[in-house]
Amino acid sequence: MAGLLDLLMLICAAAGAMGFGILAAYAILRVGFAFLRPRQRPAPVKAEPETARIA
């Protein structure tokens, strides 16, 4: 019975480590691609007054 419990704990630990590794790799890739994405620079807005034309 102790051997079966040890095997169960080993399987759970392996699955948890695999899940943590996948999530860590996903987070690292998200951060990396966020740094690679080009930044959006705000375009300068030229405000010019307009007069209303009456047709």
C-alpha positions as CSV (number, residue, x, y, z in Angstrom):
1,M,0.0,0.0,0.0
2,A,2.9,2.4,0.8
3,G,4.4,1.7,-2.6
4,L,1.1,2.6,-4.3
5,L,0.9,5.8,-2.3
6,D,4.5,6.7,-3.2
7,L,3.7,6.1,-6.9
8,L,0.6,8.3,-6.7
9,M,2.6,11.1,-5.1
10,L,5.3,10.8,-7.7
11,I,2.8,11.0,-10.5
12,C,1.1,14.1,-9.0
13,A,4.5,15.7,-8.4
14,A,5.5,15.0,-12.0
15,A,2.2,16.4,-13.4
16,G,2.5,19.5,-11.2
17,A,6.1,20.2,-12.2
18,M,5.1,19.8,-15.9
19,G,2.2,22.2,-15.5
20,F,4.4,24.7,-13.7
21,G,7.0,24.5,-16.4
22,I,4.5,25.0,-19.2
23,L,3.0,28.0,-17.4
24,A,6.5,29.5,-16.7
25,A,7.5,29.1,-20.4
26,Y,4.3,30.7,-21.5
27,A,4.9,33.7,-19.2
28,I,8.5,34.1,-20.4
29,L,7.4,34.0,-24.0
30,R,4.6,36.5,-23.4
31,V,7.0,38.9,-21.8
32,G,9.6,38.4,-24.5
33,F,7.1,39.1,-27.3
34,A,5.7,42.1,-25.5
35,F,9.2,43.6,-25.5
36,L,9.6,42.8,-29.2
37,R,6.3,44.5,-30.2
38,P,6.8,47.9,-31.7
39,R,5.6,50.7,-29.5
40,Q,2.8,53.0,-30.6
41,R,3.9,56.6,-30.6
42,P,1.2,59.2,-30.4
43,A,1.0,61.2,-33.6
44,P,1.1,65.0,-33.1
45,V,-2.3,66.6,-33.7
46,K,-2.3,69.8,-35.6
47,A,-5.4,71.8,-34.4
48,E,-6.5,74.4,-37.0
49,P,-9.6,76.5,-36.7
50,E,-12.2,76.1,-39.4
51,T,-15.0,78.5,-40.3
52,A,-18.5,77.2,-41.0
53,R,-19.6,77.6,-44.6
54,I,-23.2,78.4,-45.3
55,A,-24.3,77.1,-48.7
